[in-house]
């Protein structure tokens, strides 16, 4: 009888575990070998300053990503859907891998989000930067709209964006073409995007954002911005905006508009941010107007928020003059950076006596242990009033606490 060599049967490993193993291997490899390889005397330079990067003259490649894990608990109908009921939830809020490459004036970016349901493409575009102070984007990328919408989710103070900053009315990431430019004290970006066109219906959006920096001297900074989006909508699909009122772990979307049909909409957004040393004040106002089908009437929805933030340590968010946004914290001290903030938002999704109005108060504390790690704890209270969606226009409320552990590289 011949000897039989056993063939090992591979054991299935969940995708997130595989990603973690890959990251550990890459990080260990770079830390061990970078001293021998990363040198200006070699053809290829390796760096782990911001992800894992390879640089060889005209060619550049980088891989990085983020991981956010949330745990929430709440009480009240605003989050549980039932009066005097408690609830809790947890989730991997974001688990993303980024691939970025460049050859001379051409760049590409690929971003995917991985969860228990599989992988979802977030950003996939080609960028040309051969013109002075002008970049051209082709592919799936974020529509240039609002300060919160343009800021990365890993850099904002609160765990979740405001209702104003969410993409209910002006889109999120869509296939399109846009141009962006900047000078010392202003930026602009405008593009045309395909928003769910069909074989018999062309739906598109023209979206643009302009920011201006009146001053950025010493400890003081003032940022102003304006965004506009003109949208041709799908006339056969009813429009409805739904929001979770500040906690993403719940399935209950208690803030809602009425459901209606519209052929077009125009969305406006005003933004500002003032920073003095460790303290900052930020606010935005959004107005959305819809033209209903076969009707001379319009629907209007609005929202706004104000947020105050203060660093207990000698830290502040750096400003990116190229994009008109704020970047992440690199702690000045070995013990990390501490931030406290408070935010008040008012939402008016009530039109023709249908929909809802809401007031959301959020306060929290952030600990930036390193430039790659962050721990956050938020308290959220939401009050919501309804019109004729209910028989007596009742009101509901709720309170919640959310904790997040975040790592990005």
N, C-alpha and C positions, 0 to 999 in steps of 0.2 A: 504494500500500500504506500502510495507516495505521500510525502509530507505535505500537509496543507498549511499554507501560511495564512493565518487569520487576517482578514481585512478589517481595519477599524471602521466602525459605523459612526459617521459624524453626528454629534449631538447638536440639535438646533439651539442656537443662542439668540435671544431677543435682539432686535436691531439696536436699541439704545445701549445695551451692554457691549455690542461689537464696536459701536462708535466710541464708547468710553475706553475700551481696550486700545483702539487705534490711537486715540489722543494721548494716552499714557505712553505708548510705544514711541510716538513721534516726539513727545516732550522729552522723554528720557534720552532718545537718540540725539536730539539736538544738544541737550545739556552735556552729554558725554563727548560728542564729537565736534561740537562747534568750535572749540578752542583749536583743533587741528585743521579744520576745513575753512572756517570763516576767516579769510585773510584777503587783503587787497592784492596779494601776489598770486591768487588762484583765479581760475576762470569763473568759478561759481562761489558766491557768497551766501551763507546760510544765516538766518536771523530768526530769533523767537521773540523779538521785541513786541510784535503785535500779530499773534498767530505764528504759524510756521511759514517763513518766506524764503524763496530762492531767487537770487538775482544774478544775472549774467549779462552784463553790458546792456543790450537793448531789450532783453527778455526778463520779465518779472512774473513770479507766481506766488500766491499766498493762499493758505487755508486757515480759516478761523471760524468761530461760531459762538453760540450762547445757549445756556440752559437756565430755565426759570421753573421753580417748583413752588406751588402755592398750597396753603392750607387755610380754610375759612370756616367760620362759624357765625350763625346769624339767628335773629329772632324777629318775627313780624311778617306781614303779608307782602311787603315790598320785595322780600327775597325768597320767602317760602311759598307764597301764593295762597296762604291761609292765615286768618287772623289768629294771633296768640299761639302760633306754632314755631318751633325751633327747627333748625336744620344745620347741616355742615357739608362741606365738600372739599375735595382736594384734586389737584390735577398737575400734570406737567404743562405749564402754561405755554412755554415755547421751548423747542429743542431744535436748533437750527445749525446748519453747516453752510459755510460760505466758501466758494472758490472764486478767486479773482486772478486774472492774468493780464499781462500787458506786453505788447511788442511795438516799440517805437511809439507812435501816436495813437495806436489802437489798443483798446482795452475790452475785456469782457467780465461779466459777473454772473455767477450762478448761485442762487440761494434756495435751499429747500428746508421745509419744516417737517420733522419726523415725530409721529406720535403712535398710539396704539392702533390707529386706523390705517397707518401706512405713511407714505411721503407725499407732501404737497409742495408744488413749486410756488415760490414767493416772488423772486426776482430773477429774470433771465434777460440780459440786455447786452448790447454792444455799444461802446462809447468811443467817440472820436474826439481827441483833444488837440488836433493840429493847428487850430486857430488861436490867436492871442486872446486869452480871457474868455473863450467861448468853447463850450462842450456840446456835443450832439449825442443824444441817447436814442437808440432804436431797439425796441423789444418791450418786454413786460417790466415796468417800473412804476414807482409811486407817482401819482398825479401831484403836481406842486401846489399844495393847498394847506394853509394854516400853519401856525408855529408848532402845535402839538402833533399834527399830522406829519410834519417834516422832521421833527425830532425823533431820534431812535427811542424805542420803548425801553431800552436798557439804561437810558440817561435821564428820563423824566423823574420828578420827585415822587409822585404817587405811584402806587403799584399799577393802577389802571388809568388809562386816559379818561378825560371827561367825555360826557355825551357830545359836547361841542367838538371835541377833537376826534371823535370816531367818524368813520366814513359813511354815515347814513345818507348824506346828500351830495357829496362831492367825489365819491369813489375812493378807492384805495390803490391797489396795484393793477394796472391795466396795460394791454398791448397798445403801443403808440410810438410816436416820434416827438421829441421835445428838444429845445435848445436852452442852454443855461449859460449865464455869464455873470461876471462880477468885477467890480472895481474896489477901491479902498473902502468906500462907505456905502455901497449898495450892491444888491444882487437881484437877478431876475431869472425866471424860468417859465417858459410857455410851451404847451404841447397840444397835439391832437391825439385823442385816444378812442379806440374801438370799445364800446361798452355793450357787449352782448348783442351784436348784430345778427340778423337771421337772413335766410335766403330771399325774403321778400321785404325786409325792413332794415334800413341802415341806421343804427343807433351810435352816436358818437358824442364826444365831449371836447370842448376847447377850454383848457384850464391853465391859469397862469398865476404866478405869485411874484410880488415885488417887495423887497425889504430895503429899509434905509437906516443907517446908523448915524444919527445926528452927532453923537460924541462917544468916544471910548478913550478916556484920558484918566490915567492914574487908577483910582479905585472906582470910578464911575463909568457906567455904560448905559446908553438908552437905545433900544431897538424898536423900530416901528415896521409894520408890514400890512400889505393888502393882498387878498386873494380873490379871484373871480373864476367861476366855472359856468359855462353855458352848455346845456346838455339836451340832446335829442333823445327822447325816451321811447321805450317799447310800448306802443299804444295798446297792445293786447295783454299786457301783464300788469296787474294792479300794483300800485306803489303802496308800501307800508314800511315805516321805520319802527324798529323795536330795539329796546336797550335794557340791559340788566341792572341799571341803577347803581353801578359802582362795584359790583362783585361778579367776577366772571365764572366762579366755580358753581354758581347756581344756574339751573336751567330756566328759571322764571324771568321772563322779560316783561317787567311791569310798566315800563315807560313806553307808550305807543302813540302813533298817529292813527287817524282813520285810514281805511283802505279805499283807494280811489284810483281812477284812470287819468293819466296825463300824457300829453305829447311832448312837453318840453319843460325845462326848469332852469332857473338862474340862481346861483348861490354866491353870496358875498361873505367875506370874512375880514375883520379888522383885528390886529394883534399888536401888543406892545409888551416890552419887558424892560424894567429899570433895575439896575444892580448898583448897589453902593457897598463896597467891601464885601463882607460876608452875607449881607442881606439883599434880597431881591423881591420885586413885586411884578407879577405877570398877569395878563388878562387877555381875553379874546371875546369877540361878539360875532355871531353867525346869523345870517338871515337867508332863508330859502323861499323862493317863489315858484309855484307850479301853475302851468296853464292846463286846465282840464280839457278833455276832449269834447268837442261840440258844445262848448260853453264859453261865454265871455268872462266868466268868473275865474278867480285865481285862489290858490291856497297859499297861506304863509305860515312858516314855522321859524322859531328863533330860539336862541339860547346864548348864555354868556357865563363867564366865570372869572373870579379873581383868586389869585394864589399868592401867599406870602411864604417865603422860605428864608431860613437863617441857619448858617453853619456855626456850631458851637466851637469848632476848631478853626484854625487859620487856613480855610479852604474856600474855594468858590468854583463854580462851573466855568470852564473856559469857553470863549465865544469863537465860533468858526465863521470868519468873515467871508469865506468862499461860498458857503451854503446858507448863511443867515440863520444858523441854529446853534444850540449849545451842546457841548461834548461832555464826556464822562469825567469823573473825579479821579485824580491821581493824588492820594493823600500826601500832605506835606510832612506829616509826622510818622514815626514808626508805629504809633498806636492807632493809626487809621484816622478817618474823618467821620464826624457826626453831623447830621442835618435834621432839623425839625421843620415842619411846614403845616400850613392850614389852607384849605381851599373851599370856597363857596360857589356853587353853580346853580343857576336857575334855568329851567327848560320850559318852553311853551310850545307843545305839540298839539294844542287844542285849536281847532278851526271848524267853523260851522257847528259848534257845540259837540263835536266828536273829537276824541283824542285824550290827551292828558297834560297836566302841568306838574312839574316836579321841582323840588329844592333838595339839593344833595350837599351835605357837609362832610368833608374828609379832612382828617388830620393824622399825622404820622411821624415816625422817626426812622431815619436810615443810618446804618453803620456801614461804611466803606472800609473793610478790613485791609484790602489792597486795591490796586487799580483794576484787578480782575474779579474781585468778590464783593458782594453786597448782601446785607441782611436788612429786611424792611418789615415794619409792623404798622398797619393802618387801621384806623377806626372810621367807619362810614355810617352816617345816618341819613335816610331818605324819607321825604314826605311827598306823596303823590296824590293829586286830585284828578278825578275823572269827570267828564261831561256826560253826554247822553249815551256813552258806551255802557253805563250802568243805569239802573232804573231811577236812582235817587242821587246820582252824581257823588257817590261816596268817596271818601278819602282813606288811604292806607298809609302805613309807615313801616319802618323797620330799621334795625341797627345790626351792624356786622363788624367783625374783626378779621383781618386777613394778614397772614404772615407769608413772606417770600424769602427763599434762599436763591441767590442768583450768582452764576459764574459765567464770565465771558472772556474771550481771549482773542 
